[in-house]
């Protein structure tokens, strides 16, 4: 069984051979972010596939934010490139939850929190604690928080 990091390295080799500049540079940056994460802290370690997915998700999010910034700054070529890199990284991530699936999970968590005595806007933390483990890696934190706020108000 190959690890996710090994798959990224194989895909990098393939992209380099195909002279695919966009994919090879995106994979290089992502692999360096993974390596950086591995040597962070007191001792070097090998990241699990789950941790590698978190790094990829963080990198994809950076690309989306950069694309937005470039678009607002009137630099459409840069924005398009960042968007393309983000979409490419998304292919390595688990499929994101649809809005309906996310709303259903949050609704169940709100009921669970109410049953435990937490209600209204102050229940945000309690609901997030229930929701986060269920949606880890399947929905972005900001999206989750927005749905939780909407259901609590």
URCOR-V705649 format. One record per run of one state. SS is the DSSP state (~ for helix, > for strand, _ for the rest). FROM is the first residue (numbers start at 1). TO is the last residue. If there is no record, write none. Layout:
ss = <SS:SS>
from = <FROM:FROM>
to = <TO:TO>
//
This chain:
ss = <_:~:_:~:_:~:_:~:_:~:_:~:_:~:_>
from = <1:4:18:21:40:49:73:76:91:99:116:121:136:141:153>
to = <3:17:20:39:48:72:75:90:98:115:120:135:140:152:153>
//
